[in-house]
Amino acid sequence: MNNDTLNTIINLILKSQNIVFLTGSGVSTTSGIPDYRGKTSAYWKKYEGNEYNYQNFLRSENSRQKYWEMSADFFNMIQKATPSIAHKALAELEKCGALQSIITQNVDGLHQKAGNLPANILEIHGTIHHVICLDCSTVYQSKDIYGRIQKGIKVPYCDYCRGILKPAVIDFGQPLPKAQMAKALKRTLDCDLFIAVGSSLIIQPAATLPIIAKEHQKTVVIINDMSTVCDQYANHIIHGECGDILSKMVSELKQKRPVQEPSFVYSQTG
């Protein structure tokens, strides 16, 4: 960790009015949730294959069964997970007035569990904690649907229209809802400091956000354990474990800025 760079970022935070954090799987790996391209990605190798993409999920009952087996495994992992040091640090940053929004690529709900205000969290890839009917849009609590799977149901269907049920997450090949991306873009354009944490910045369209921020004269910071394809767009970069970096950031900020009420809270449409 470069302390000079960290101090520069802390000074930027103190001067900024609207700070947006983009978070990726790197903030959740120490919660026991494997990432997709980093050091813990080997977990997902057993789930590689076309059965798990969105188009085959829609087309094939067999693919849906394999998908639900994978998803139930993932949901059980999420149920046991607790917020990491990084999650807790981001919640503390919000209390210090040093975070106005989180745009997250994660679906685990650990930002809410750590204490960040739900209205300030934008889950652009959805959430594993809900299941939705793709036909009538009825929303279910995931515990209900995964409970049915534990009882032997292989492929659950909607109680009301017998439509296809799917976890409310964005999978490979599935279009990102335009409304969610529009909200993410608005928050990016409204900020004066954009900080990406624990993301490889490969998955589109989220990976375009730091580029858009830079193009609109926002200050861009990248914190990650390895280089990213967007490093060239960053004003400042710190490589290292994001929990360690964020917790040190919190410690330094608390000496310079007391805990305060959040400066504003996003509405459900913002």
C-alpha positions in Angstrom: 0.0 0.0 0.0 1.3 3.4 -1.0 0.7 5.7 2.0 1.3 8.9 0.0 -1.3 7.8 -2.5 -3.7 6.9 0.3 -3.2 10.3 1.9 -3.9 12.0 -1.4 -7.2 10.1 -1.8 -8.2 10.9 1.8 -7.6 14.6 1.1 -9.7 14.3 -2.1 -12.5 12.7 0.0 -12.4 15.6 2.5 -12.8 18.1 -0.4 -15.5 16.1 -2.3 -19.3 16.6 -1.9 -20.6 13.5 -3.7 -18.5 10.3 -3.6 -19.6 7.2 -5.4 -18.1 3.8 -4.8 -18.3 1.0 -7.4 -17.8 -2.3 -5.7 -17.0 -5.7 -7.2 -16.5 -9.2 -5.9 -13.2 -8.4 -4.2 -15.0 -6.8 -1.3 -16.8 -10.1 -0.6 -14.0 -12.7 -1.0 -13.0 -12.5 2.6 -16.7 -13.1 3.5 -16.2 -16.5 1.9 -17.8 -15.7 -1.4 -15.5 -16.6 -4.3 -14.8 -14.1 -7.1 -15.0 -14.8 -10.8 -11.6 -13.8 -12.0 -9.3 -13.5 -9.0 -7.6 -15.7 -6.5 -10.8 -17.6 -5.5 -12.3 -18.1 -8.9 -11.6 -21.9 -9.0 -14.8 -22.5 -7.2 -16.8 -21.6 -10.3 -15.0 -24.0 -12.6 -17.5 -26.7 -11.8 -20.3 -24.5 -13.1 -18.8 -23.6 -16.4 -20.9 -24.5 -19.5 -23.8 -23.3 -21.6 -26.4 -24.7 -19.2 -25.9 -21.7 -17.0 -26.3 -18.9 -19.5 -29.6 -17.0 -19.8 -30.7 -18.2 -23.2 -30.4 -21.9 -22.3 -32.1 -21.3 -19.0 -35.1 -20.0 -20.9 -35.0 -22.8 -23.5 -34.3 -26.0 -21.6 -35.8 -27.6 -18.5 -32.6 -29.6 -18.1 -30.6 -26.3 -18.1 -33.0 -24.8 -15.6 -32.5 -27.8 -13.2 -28.7 -27.5 -13.4 -29.0 -23.7 -12.9 -31.1 -24.1 -9.8 -28.7 -26.7 -8.3 -25.9 -24.2 -8.8 -28.0 -21.3 -7.5 -29.0 -23.2 -4.4 -25.4 -23.9 -3.6 -24.6 -20.2 -4.0 -27.6 -19.1 -1.9 -26.6 -21.4 0.9 -23.1 -19.8 0.8 -24.6 -16.3 0.9 -26.8 -17.2 3.9 -23.8 -18.1 5.9 -21.7 -15.1 4.9 -21.1 -12.1 7.1 -19.8 -8.7 6.1 -16.1 -8.4 5.4 -13.8 -5.7 6.7 -14.3 -3.9 3.4 -18.1 -3.9 3.8 -17.8 -2.6 7.3 -15.4 0.1 6.3 -17.8 1.3 3.5 -20.6 1.5 6.1 -18.3 3.6 8.3 -17.4 5.8 5.4 -21.0 6.6 4.9 -21.4 7.5 8.6 -18.4 9.9 8.1 -20.1 11.6 5.2 -17.4 10.1 2.9 -19.7 8.0 0.8 -23.0 9.1 -0.8 -23.7 6.1 -3.1 -22.6 2.5 -3.7 -23.0 1.0 -7.1 -22.4 -2.7 -6.7 -21.9 -5.5 -9.1 -22.4 -7.9 -6.2 -25.7 -9.7 -5.5 -25.0 -10.9 -2.0 -26.7 -8.1 0.0 -23.7 -7.7 2.3 -23.6 -3.9 2.0 -27.0 -3.7 3.5 -26.1 -6.3 6.2 -23.0 -4.2 7.1 -25.2 -1.1 7.7 -25.1 1.0 4.5 -28.5 2.7 3.8 -30.4 0.6 1.3 -31.5 3.6 -0.6 -27.9 4.5 -1.3 -27.1 1.1 -2.7 -27.7 0.4 -6.4 -27.5 -3.3 -7.1 -27.0 -3.2 -10.9 -26.7 -7.0 -11.2 -29.7 -7.7 -9.0 -30.0 -9.6 -5.8 -29.9 -13.3 -4.9 -32.4 -12.6 -2.1 -35.4 -12.3 -4.4 -36.8 -14.6 -7.1 -38.9 -13.3 -9.9 -41.4 -14.8 -12.3 -40.2 -14.0 -15.8 -43.8 -14.1 -17.1 -46.0 -12.2 -14.6 -43.2 -10.4 -12.6 -44.4 -11.7 -9.2 -41.5 -11.4 -6.7 -40.8 -14.1 -4.1 -38.5 -14.2 -1.1 -35.6 -16.5 -2.0 -35.8 -18.4 1.2 -39.3 -19.6 0.2 -38.2 -20.8 -3.3 -34.9 -22.4 -2.1 -36.8 -24.1 0.7 -38.9 -25.8 -2.0 -35.8 -27.0 -3.7 -34.5 -28.4 -0.4 -37.8 -30.4 -0.2 -37.1 -32.0 -3.6 -38.6 -29.6 -6.2 -36.1 -29.6 -9.1 -37.4 -26.6 -11.1 -39.8 -24.2 -9.3 -42.5 -22.4 -11.2 -44.8 -19.5 -10.4 -47.7 -20.2 -8.1 -49.9 -17.8 -10.0 -49.2 -18.3 -13.7 -46.9 -21.3 -13.8 -44.3 -19.1 -15.5 -40.5 -19.6 -15.3 -39.0 -18.5 -12.0 -35.5 -17.1 -11.8 -33.3 -15.6 -9.1 -33.4 -11.8 -9.5 -29.8 -11.6 -10.6 -28.3 -10.8 -14.0 -26.6 -13.8 -15.6 -24.3 -14.2 -18.5 -26.2 -13.4 -21.7 -29.0 -11.6 -19.8 -29.6 -7.9 -20.6 -29.0 -5.5 -17.8 -32.3 -3.5 -17.1 -32.0 -0.1 -18.8 -33.5 1.6 -15.7 -30.8 0.3 -13.4 -28.0 1.3 -15.8 -29.6 4.7 -16.2 -29.5 5.2 -12.4 -25.9 4.1 -12.3 -25.0 6.5 -15.0 -26.8 9.4 -13.3 -25.0 8.7 -10.0 -21.7 8.6 -11.9 -22.4 11.9 -13.6 -23.6 13.5 -10.3 -20.5 12.6 -8.4 -17.2 14.5 -8.1 -15.2 11.5 -6.9 -15.6 8.0 -8.3 -13.8 5.2 -6.4 -13.8 1.6 -7.8 -13.1 -1.1 -5.2 -12.5 -4.8 -5.6 -13.5 -5.0 -9.3 -11.6 -6.3 -12.3 -13.6 -3.8 -14.3 -14.0 -6.3 -17.1 -17.8 -7.0 -17.0 -19.8 -4.6 -19.2 -21.6 -2.3 -18.9 -20.4 -1.6 -15.4 -16.8 -1.3 -16.6 -17.7 1.7 -18.6 -18.6 3.7 -15.5 -15.1 4.8 -14.5 -14.4 5.7 -18.1 -17.5 7.8 -18.3 -16.6 9.4 -15.0 -13.1 10.3 -16.4 -14.6 11.6 -19.6 -16.8 14.0 -17.6 -13.8 15.3 -15.5 -14.6 13.4 -12.4 -11.6 12.2 -10.3 -11.3 8.4 -10.6 -9.6 6.2 -8.0 -9.1 2.4 -8.4 -8.5 0.2 -5.4 -7.9 -3.5 -6.3 -5.5 -6.3 -5.5 -4.3 -6.4 -9.1 -4.2 -4.2 -12.2 -7.4 -3.6 -14.1 -8.1 -2.7 -17.8 -9.3 0.7 -16.6 -6.1 1.7 -14.7 -5.2 4.0 -17.6 -8.4 6.1 -16.8 -7.6 6.5 -13.1 -6.2 9.6 -11.5 -4.9 7.5 -8.5 -4.4 3.7 -8.1 -3.7 1.6 -5.0 -3.0 -2.1 -5.3 -3.6 -4.2 -2.3 -6.3 -6.0 -0.2 -9.3 -3.7 -0.3 -10.4 -4.4 3.3 -7.0 -3.3 4.6 -6.9 -0.2 2.5 -10.5 0.9 3.3 -10.1 0.3 7.0 -7.0 2.4 7.1 -8.9 5.1 5.1 -11.6 5.0 7.7 -9.1 5.3 10.6 -7.4 8.3 9.0 -10.7 10.0 8.1 -12.2 9.7 11.6 -9.2 11.7 12.9 -10.0 14.5 10.5 -13.8 14.3 10.1 -16.3 13.2 12.9 -19.1 10.8 12.4 -22.1 12.7 11.0 -25.5 12.1 9.5 -25.5 11.2 5.8 -25.6 14.4 3.7 -28.4 13.0 1.6 -30.2 9.8 0.8 -31.1 8.7 -2.7 -34.7 8.3 -3.5 -35.9 5.0 -5.0 -35.8 6.6 -8.5 -32.4 8.1 -8.2 
